[in-house]
Structure formats: C-alpha cells, structure tokens
Amino acid sequence: MQRSNPLNREAAPRAQEGASPSSDVQARVSALEDMILARLDDDKAQDVVFIDLKGKSAVADALVVASGRSHRHVGAMADHLLRALKDEGYGRARVEGLPHCDWVLIDTGDVIIHLFRPEVRGFYNIEKIWAVDSAHRTQAV
C-alpha cells in the first residue's frame, strides 16, 4: 500500500548545540518564540503552554503545546504559523499531520510546536512527559 502523503524525510534544522550559544543565536531563538506565541494568541489558540528546554534537551530549545477548537481551527493555526515562519525568515520548518489536523507538529529546529484538538491532546497528554521537572515549565499568557 502506498501512502498518499509520504513522511517528510528531510532533517529539520537543529537546535544550537554547545555550552553557551552566542547572543545572536539566543536573540533569534527568543524572537522566534515570541513570534510563535503572538501568532497563536492572534489565532485564539486555547491552553497554550510554553516549555523551556534550553540546557535540558538537545532536541530543541523550547516546546509549545496549544489546542484548537476543531480540525479547521487547528489547520488554520498551522497554516498561519507556517506562513509567519516563512515571512520572518524561518521558512525551513517541517510539518506533519496537516491532512487530518487532529495533531499537527511543526518543527522549526529550535522550537517544536504541537497543535491539537482538545480530545486528542487529552489522550496523548504530551505535557506530562516534561512534567517531571516542572521548574522550567511556564504557562504562556
């Protein structure tokens, strides 16, 4: 059986590795985080959670988890985020899950964004994975 949407096998840009990233890189990541949170706020995302992973994971510097009210809302948020990323010069983001829009993952390399329908988010409970050390977990406003 052949998939209609094959998995994206290209690697996403990696988060900056090393003991202390330069201030330019830190500023770029901070600007990316702010842009993502602002875009999600503009799109009326629900229950937005920002998890800071700097110094805790080589996978990314941050994780953002948000919910949409429906398949259409999740798809629209993902589309708007991808357009904003491209317009701001972060265009190499990888995306999975757009055809069904139950759970859309957008990997910018430095920030990973998970967009869920509420029922799917409750089922997977992805925030719990990072809840062991909740000192770095903050609720986005």
Residue pairs with C-beta under 8 A, 6 or more apart in sequence:
4 99
5 99
7 96
8 94
8 95
8 96
10 94
12 92
12 93
12 94
12 107
12 108
12 109
13 92
13 108
13 109
13 110
14 109
15 58
15 59
15 60
15 61
15 109
15 110
16 25
16 29
16 61
16 110
17 58
21 29
28 110
29 61
29 62
29 110
29 111
32 88
32 90
32 108
32 110
32 111
33 50
33 61
33 62
33 64
33 111
35 84
35 85
35 88
35 90
36 64
36 81
36 108
36 111
36 113
37 48
37 50
37 64
37 140
39 77
39 80
39 81
39 84
40 48
40 64
40 66
40 77
40 81
40 140
41 48
42 80
43 73
43 76
43 77
43 80
44 73
45 66
45 67
45 68
45 77
45 115
46 66
46 67
46 68
46 69
46 118
47 65
47 66
47 67
47 118
47 121
48 64
48 65
48 66
48 139
48 140
49 64
49 65
49 66
49 127
49 137
49 139
49 140
50 62
50 63
50 64
50 138
50 139
50 140
51 62
51 63
51 64
51 65
51 127
51 130
51 136
51 137
51 138
52 61
52 62
52 136
52 137
52 138
53 59
53 60
53 61
53 62
53 63
53 130
53 136
54 61
54 62
56 133
56 136
59 112
60 107
60 109
60 110
60 111
60 112
61 110
61 111
62 110
62 111
62 112
63 111
63 112
63 113
63 114
63 130
64 111
64 112
64 113
64 114
64 140
65 113
65 114
65 116
65 121
65 126
65 127
66 77
66 113
66 114
66 115
66 116
67 74
67 115
67 116
67 117
67 118
67 121
68 74
68 75
68 76
68 77
68 101
68 115
68 116
68 117
69 117
69 118
70 117
71 100
71 101
71 102
71 117
72 101
74 101
74 102
74 104
74 115
74 116
74 117
75 98
75 101
75 104
77 104
77 115
78 95
78 98
78 101
78 104
78 106
78 115
81 106
81 113
81 115
82 93
82 95
82 106
85 91
85 93
85 106
85 108
86 93
90 108
92 108
92 109
93 106
93 107
93 108
93 109
94 106
94 107
95 104
95 105
95 106
95 107
96 104
96 105
97 103
97 104
97 105
98 104
101 117
102 116
102 117
102 120
103 114
103 115
103 116
103 117
103 120
103 121
103 124
104 114
104 115
104 116
105 112
105 113
105 114
105 115
106 112
106 113
106 115
107 113
114 126
116 124
127 137
130 136
130 137
131 137
